[in-house]
């Protein structure tokens, strides 16, 4: 496993960027209101009762002796999450349904593909992806604290159904992380607000220039699906209430 060196983003810088992104889209008044709402949401979700609720969905962690639940995430990471996207692990049944839908529609030879989770958090999806014989599995997580937990999880993870053992978690910005030159399955659990998502999609498209190859996107909880739908390089091939699947290319 490998993680690129990365300092944790500044809360002040993240808040300023959040305000600028909202301002560019909706104006300064709406941006200020949005920032206040994000901070209030953080305060509301910091109560002991709300924090206890985050410790649900522990079956996966108990079975594999890992720590992927939302509970236990530090206040700094939770506040940054309000400004980017709150950490939430993917449920195993949902992930395997998405993968099966992709395989049924696209008829991929998974052994030729690299799986990349953009906004990989504590690494649960990386571990679930290892049930499939991917060439390689990579997580890209902006927050060092979450990436550190992901590395610890990957080091102890064991599963008899595991078929891919080349797994790594990188602490990096998804909008600039160098994507592997191989065919890709990109996974996103609504990890970005609209403008950061546009930057990430632009980075994905730029990576295809000079090296066209099959690329698919599994978008879970597709709150910003219109961003992909508006981009002529992204073509929807499947849709369910909880996810959409896109093929990337001209």
VENVENWO-V59998 format. One record per residue. PHI is phi in whole degrees, -180 to 180 (999 if undefined). BURIAL is I if it has 24 or more other C-alpha atoms within 12 Angstrom, else O. D_LAST is the distance of its C-alpha to the last C-alpha in Angstrom with 1 decimal. Layout:
phi | burial | d_last
PHI | BURIAL | D_LAST
PHI | BURIAL | D_LAST
This chain:
phi | burial | d_last
999 | I | 33.6
-142 | O | 32.7
-131 | I | 32.3
-72 | O | 31.5
-65 | O | 34.3
-156 | O | 33.7
-85 | O | 36.1
-65 | O | 35.9
-61 | I | 34.5
-70 | O | 37.3
-62 | O | 38.0
-64 | O | 38.9
-64 | O | 35.8
-65 | I | 33.6
-65 | I | 35.5
-65 | O | 35.2
-68 | I | 31.4
-59 | I | 31.3
-65 | I | 33.4
-64 | I | 31.4
-64 | I | 28.1
-66 | I | 30.0
-64 | O | 31.7
-63 | O | 28.5
-92 | O | 27.3
-129 | O | 30.7
99 | O | 33.5
-68 | O | 36.2
-66 | O | 38.4
-65 | O | 35.7
-66 | I | 34.6
-65 | O | 38.3
-62 | O | 38.7
-63 | I | 35.6
-66 | I | 36.9
-62 | O | 40.3
-63 | O | 38.9
-65 | I | 37.0
-67 | I | 40.2
-65 | O | 42.3
-62 | O | 40.0
-62 | I | 40.5
-63 | O | 44.3
-63 | O | 44.4
-80 | I | 42.5
-93 | I | 44.9
-67 | O | 47.9
-55 | O | 49.4
-65 | O | 48.6
-64 | O | 44.9
-66 | O | 44.7
-62 | O | 46.4
-63 | O | 43.8
-72 | I | 41.1
-93 | O | 42.9
-75 | O | 41.9
55 | O | 39.6
-100 | O | 41.6
-60 | O | 41.4
-61 | I | 38.6
-65 | I | 40.4
-65 | O | 43.7
-65 | O | 42.6
-109 | O | 40.9
58 | O | 43.2
-126 | I | 40.4
-130 | I | 39.9
-123 | I | 36.6
-75 | I | 38.0
-68 | I | 37.7
-63 | I | 41.4
91 | I | 42.7
-75 | I | 39.9
-64 | O | 41.8
-60 | O | 42.3
-65 | I | 40.3
-68 | I | 37.2
-67 | I | 37.7
-67 | I | 38.0
-62 | I | 34.9
-64 | I | 33.2
-62 | I | 34.2
-89 | I | 32.5
-119 | I | 29.3
-162 | I | 29.2
-66 | I | 32.2
-69 | I | 32.3
-152 | I | 32.3
-76 | I | 32.0
-78 | I | 29.9
-73 | I | 32.2
-55 | O | 32.0
-61 | O | 31.8
-66 | I | 28.8
-64 | I | 26.9
-68 | O | 27.8
-65 | I | 26.8
-62 | I | 23.2
-63 | I | 23.1
-65 | O | 24.5
-62 | I | 22.1
-60 | I | 19.1
-66 | O | 21.0
-67 | O | 22.0
-84 | O | 18.6
-94 | O | 16.4
52 | O | 19.4
-84 | I | 18.8
-91 | O | 21.2
-58 | I | 21.8
-64 | O | 23.8
-92 | O | 20.8
-106 | I | 19.3
-103 | I | 20.4
-94 | I | 21.1
-128 | I | 20.9
-96 | I | 22.7
-90 | I | 22.0
91 | I | 25.4
-85 | I | 27.3
55 | I | 30.8
-87 | I | 33.5
94 | I | 31.3
-60 | I | 31.9
-65 | I | 28.3
-62 | I | 28.4
-68 | I | 31.5
-67 | I | 30.2
-64 | I | 27.1
-71 | I | 29.5
-71 | I | 30.6
-113 | I | 27.5
-80 | I | 27.4
-63 | I | 24.5
-63 | I | 24.6
-167 | I | 25.2
-131 | I | 25.3
-133 | I | 25.1
-106 | I | 26.1
-123 | I | 25.4
-129 | I | 28.1
-73 | I | 29.2
-92 | I | 32.9
-58 | I | 35.1
-64 | I | 37.5
-70 | I | 35.0
-64 | I | 33.5
-63 | I | 37.1
-64 | I | 37.7
-60 | I | 34.6
-63 | I | 35.8
-64 | I | 39.2
-63 | I | 37.8
-65 | I | 35.8
-68 | O | 38.9
-104 | O | 41.0
-67 | I | 38.5
-141 | O | 39.6
-156 | O | 38.4
-63 | O | 39.4
-89 | O | 36.0
-67 | O | 34.1
-119 | O | 31.9
-121 | I | 30.2
-116 | I | 32.5
-92 | I | 30.3
-124 | I | 29.8
-144 | I | 29.9
-127 | I | 29.9
-110 | I | 29.0
-92 | I | 30.3
-162 | I | 27.6
-89 | I | 25.4
-64 | I | 22.0
-79 | I | 20.5
-136 | O | 21.6
-66 | I | 22.1
-69 | O | 20.7
-76 | I | 18.4
-60 | I | 19.3
-76 | I | 17.4
-84 | I | 17.4
-55 | I | 15.2
-129 | I | 15.6
-115 | I | 16.8
-99 | I | 17.1
-115 | I | 20.0
-138 | I | 21.0
-105 | I | 24.2
40 | I | 23.8
-87 | I | 24.6
-136 | I | 23.8
-67 | I | 24.7
-59 | I | 22.2
-68 | I | 22.2
-59 | I | 22.2
-63 | I | 19.3
-60 | I | 17.3
-67 | O | 18.3
-65 | I | 17.4
-64 | I | 13.8
-61 | I | 13.6
-65 | O | 15.2
-63 | I | 12.8
-65 | I | 9.7
-60 | O | 12.3
-67 | I | 13.2
-87 | I | 10.0
-64 | O | 10.8
82 | O | 12.9
-145 | O | 12.7
-64 | O | 9.4
-162 | I | 10.8
-65 | I | 10.9
-138 | I | 11.2
-125 | I | 12.7
-120 | I | 14.6
-97 | I | 18.1
-113 | I | 19.2
-89 | I | 23.0
53 | I | 24.9
-78 | I | 21.8
-61 | O | 23.8
-104 | I | 21.0
-59 | I | 18.4
-59 | O | 17.9
-66 | I | 16.5
-71 | I | 13.5
-64 | I | 13.4
-79 | O | 13.5
-89 | I | 10.5
-66 | O | 7.4
-87 | I | 5.4
-112 | I | 8.1
-122 | I | 8.8
-71 | I | 12.6
-117 | I | 14.0
-160 | I | 17.6
-150 | I | 20.0
-133 | O | 23.7
-54 | O | 26.1
-101 | O | 25.8
-161 | I | 22.2
-133 | I | 18.6
-124 | I | 16.0
-123 | I | 12.3
-102 | I | 9.5
-106 | I | 7.2
150 | I | 3.8
-77 | O | 0.0
